[in-house]
C-alpha cells in the first residue's frame, strides 16, 4: 500500500501545495474567526508536518491575528483570488493546517474533532466527531 499524495490548490489554481502521506490530524472548527475566514459555518482542515509538503508554487500573502489563548494564528491566501489555502499557528510546531476543500478530494477523511462546538450553527451535526473544549484547541 502506498502513501497518498494530494494536491491542494486555490480557486484560480495559481497556488499549489503537494502533501505526501496521511495528515497528522483532521479537524473542524466552528469558532467565530474560522466562520469569518471561510465565509461559512466552520473550517475543515488537515494538519500536515512541514516535511510532508513536498511541493509548493504560487504567491501567497498572510495575515496574523491572536487566538483566544493569545498565541498567533496566520492565514495564508492566494494574492490573486484570496482563497485561504493553509494556516500556521504558534502552537502548531513544524506543521501547517491545510484547508481540505482545496484538495478537491471527496474521499478525504472526516474530521475527528470539532473545536468550539458551542459556537456552531445549531443545524450543524457532525456524527461521530468529538467535541473539543476551547482549552484543547
N, C-alpha and C positions, 0 to 999 in steps of 0.2 A: 504494500500500500504506500502510495507516495503522498508527500505533504502538499496541500493545496497552495497554489499561487493565485492571488487575487489582485485585480487592478481596480483602484478607486479613482474616479475622475470627477471633475467639477461639471457643471451644466454645459459649459462651452467646450469642454474636453481639452483645454489648454493646460490644466494642472492634472498631474497623474502621479499616483503612488502605487508601487508594486509591493505587496506584502506577501511574504512566504511563511507557510506554516499556519497553524491554528492560532487564533488570538488567545491571549492570556486570560481575558475575561470579556464577556459581553453583557452590557447593561443598558437600562433605560433610565432616564431621569426626568422627573416632572417638576423640577424646581422652576421658579418664575423666570430665571435667567435662561435656562435651556428652552423654555417655551418662547421667549423673545428671540433667542438666537436662531431657532429653527423655524419660527413662524407657525408652529403647530403645537400640539398638546404635550409633546415630550421629545427628548432626544433619544436616539438609539445608536449606540456606539460600541466599538470593539477596541480593546486595549492590546496593542502590539509592542513588544520590546523594540527599541530603536534598531537593533541588529536584524530584525525581521523585515525592515524596509530595505528592499534590495534594488529599488529603482525609484527615482523621483525626477519629474520635469515640470517646468512651468513656474511662473512667478506668483508668489503669494504675498499678502500683507497680513499683519496680525494686529490684534488689539488685546490689551491685558486689563483685567479687572480683578478686584479682590473677591474671593469667595466668602461664604458665610463664616468660615473658620479664620479668615484673614489672609490665608495663603492665596497666591495669584493663580489665575486661570488665563490661558492665552488662546484665543481662537485664530486659526489660520484660514484665510479665504482667498479665492481667486481674485486677482486685481481687475479682471475683465467682467466676470459675471457675478461675483460676490458670493458664490457658494462656499459655505464653511466645509472644508474637506477634512480637517483634523484639528485637534486641540492639544495643548500641552498644559500641564499643571505642576505647580511647585511640589505638590505631594506625590506626583507620579514620576518617580526617578527613572531615567533612561528608557522612557516609553512614550508612546503617543496614543491618543484616543481618536480613532478614525470614524467618521460618520458613515454608518453602514449603508445608507441609501446611495452613497457614492459608488458602491461596489456593483450595483445592479445584479444582485445575486439573490433570487427568491428562495434559495436553499440555505441562506446564511443562518447560523444557529440563532435561536431566540434568546432574548435577554434572560440572564439568571437572576438579576436583581433590579428592582425599581427603587431608585433613590427619590426621596421626598414624596412618598406616597400620599401624604396629607395634602399636597398641593395639586394632585392630579385632577383632571376633569372628571366629574362624577360618572360619566359614561364609560370611562377607560377601565377595562377589565383585562388584565393580563394573567390568564390562567397559569398557575404553577410557578409564577415569578415571586421570589422572596421580596418582601418589603423591607427596605433598609431605613434605619433611623438617620436623621441628619448627621449625627456624630460619626456614622460609619461611611459617609461619602468621601 
